[in-house]
Amino acid sequence: MTPKEQEILTLYADAVYDNIISSILVRVIGFGASTLGVLIAGHILVTKSLTYSRIVLLACLIITFIALTWSTYCDVVFTLIQDQAAFFQIEPNE
């Protein structure tokens, strides 16, 4: 591998690493903020008497939390797999 190819590969790896870190950090921080909101709303609902409308609202909060968790998981895993696959597509010139 020539020094020029090594430099190109290093620059590409740095860019991918920075993109992975920034996108995962943004998604995980957003997930944490949303989870905190869901937990606070759930705590407020549970501490008061449970009526039918509050039970339905609590069920909606639980479904929202599950969907948020699944969405965040898929987004983060897809980012990691996509960048890993990009490195496997690089073929050396002989």
N, C-alpha and C positions, 0 to 999 in steps of 0.2 A: 504494500500500500504506500503510495507516494505521500509526501508531506502535505501536498495540496488536498488530496482526498481525505487525509486525516483531519485537516482543518475544516473542510466542508462537513464532515460527519460530526465533528465536535460542535460546530455552530448549530447544526440541525438538532443535535441532542440537547443542547442548552435551551433552544427555543421550545422544544417539546416539553422539557422538564418545567420550564417557567409557566407554560400554558397549563400543564397538568396541575401544578401547585395552585395557581391562581383560580382556576375553574373549580377545583375541589374545595378550596377554602371558601369561596363565595357560596357554593351550594351547601356546605356543612354549616356555615354560620347562619344562612337563611333557614335551614332546617331547625337549628337550635332555637332561633327566635320564634319560629312558628310553633314549635313544640312547647315552648314556654307559654305562649298565648293559649294553646289548647289546654295545657295543664291548669293554668289559672282559671280559665272558664269552667273546666270540669270541676275544680275544687269549689268554686262558687256555686255551681249547680248542686253538688252533692251535699253541701253544708245546710242547704235549705230543704224544706219538705218536698218530697218527690211527688209531683203531679204528673199527669199524663204528658203534658206539653214539655215538661222538663226532662222526662225520660226519653222522649223523642229527640229533644235537643242533645242530650247526652249521647244517644246512639249516633246521631249525626256527627258529633265531635269525634267519637271513636272511629267511625268510618273515614272521616277526614284525616285523622292521624295515621291510620293504616295506609291510605292512599298516598299521603305525603311521604311516609317512610319508604314505600315501594318506589315511588317516583324518584326520590333522592338516591336510593340505592342503585336503581337502574342507570341514572344519569352518571353517577360516579364510576360505576363499573364499566359502562360503555366508553367513557373517556379513557380509562386505563387500557382497555382492550384495543381501542382504536389506535392509540399511539404505539402500543406494542406491535400491532399488526403492521403499522407503517414501517417499523424498523425491519421486519421480516421481509418486506417487499423490496428492500434495497439489495440489489445484486451487484457483486463486484465485477469490474471489467478486468478481463485477463488478457 
